[in-house]
Amino acid sequence: MSTAGDPGSAAGRTALAWERSGLSLAATGAVVARGVPGSGVANRPVVGTAVAVLGLSVWVVTALSERRRRRATHRPVATPGDLALLSGASVVVGLVLFVLAAWPG
Amino acid sequence: MVPRDCSSRQLRCLDIALCLSELPPVGGRSGPSVPPVATTGGWRERWSLDVGDEPDPRFSYANERTFLAWCRTALALMTAGLAITQLLPPFDVPGGRRIIGLPLIATGIVLAAGGLVQWLRTERAMRLGQPLPRSLLVPAAAAVVAVTATVALVLVVADSL
């Protein structure tokens, strides 16, 4: 089966999905970093900034990785490492959010 | 129809048996008479992607997008959980916001990790030509959201009484 010319725009749609996912992680970090006035989140600027930086870093790394894979001719799909990075970062962010939500202020 | 079913089932079993027998035993290549050691190296063999044949890239891409969708779902649940505990005015029931929010964040953590596991299982199954593994993520996510929504409804109704 020929895969030339990206049939079904599979690669393109996957690239966009990576973009959305990376941005979601960065946005989640931004929510924590910016905090909400009058809430416990605002009292944790260091934690929030760390989460935002983590989210932005993952977004940049996955975007670069995606660009590299798009140029590759053989096996351009993601490696387990690419997925593990996003998954692991999401888990870490989730743990931070859990602590913030359980023990605010 | 029945004989064909039987033969296809036999074929599938044979495929699995062949794939299993092709797994390299620990310590390098050996003859097929040496059974693979299950106690050591089993983890690596069970999760390795160096098995079978590469599937159509479109299937891999679709599998990848499914993982990404799980990740975004997880992040949405986490953000929603944090927003509930931090933004909502308190319920009459003490700790009501955390009762709703914390399970959502915990579910997000499970989904972010579970999506990766499910991606790996699906990728392996596609490479080995096996039926796709059933996912527990879908019923788990649905159950948690349904239960949380029910609890939220109870809290809101209790507040308005």
Interface residues (C-beta under 8 A of the other chain):
Chain A: M1 T3 P7 G8 A10 A11 R13 T14 A17 W18 R20 S21 S24 L25 A27 T28 V31 V32 V36 S39 G40 V41 R75 P76 V77 A78 P80 L83 A84 L86 S87 S90 V91 V93 G94 L95 L97 F98 L100 A101 A102 P104
Chain B: L49 E54 D56 P57 R58 S60 Y61 A62 E64 R65 F67 L68 A69 C71 R72 A74 L75 A76 M78 T79 G81 L82 A83 T85 Q86 L87 R98 G101 L102 I105 A106 G108 I109 A112 A113 G115 L116 W119 L120
